[in-house]
Amino acid sequence: MVIARFEDIITWQKAKDLTLIIYQLFKLNRDFSFRDQIQRASISIMNNIAEGFERKGNKEFKNFLFIAKGSCAETRSMLYIAVALKYITQSEFNSLFNKTEEIAKMLSGLIKTL
């Protein structure tokens, strides 16, 4: 199957869903530097998938997928601080943690196929 648009990539769709959840969860958080950082990290996942895909070369796409994977790890890392500071519940942490792990595994799969 040939993917014509980055919007058709399931990993991008899941990263977009994660980003929307992160933005919604932290939109009223008054710790502005924390909020901005976790939002930037999460949106970087989907944006790097999109940017790499549009480069139209497997080598460059792979590089951007590695960057997306790093942003996914950064998002997951920040979730530990979010739950420790009680910005989110343990249940919210668990759900988001699982989403970031799933996305990271999918990114690894994409990288291996390239």
Phi, psi and omega in degrees: 000129178262130179266124185269332184225147180297333180296342180274351180283120183302321180298320177297317180299317179293322177294321177297315178299316177301314181300316180297320178295314180301312180300317181294315183296323188253007186298332180259003181292129184273354174277084191298320181293320177296310182303312181297320183293315181290327176292315179297319180296315182292318181291334178296331179299304183293322182292324178289326174298313181297311183297316179297319179298318183290345178289342174064024175224134183300321182296313180292319179302315180301317179300315179293329177293324175296321177295317178300320179297321176295319178294326177295318178294321178298317178300313180297320178299317181292334177297327177298320178291319181301316181286323179296324179273003179064031173283334177223162178278166176299322179296317177296318177303309183302315180297312181292321177303313180298321178296317180293323178294319179297315180297317179299319178294321179293321177297317177300319178297317177298317180299317181295325180288337179274000000 
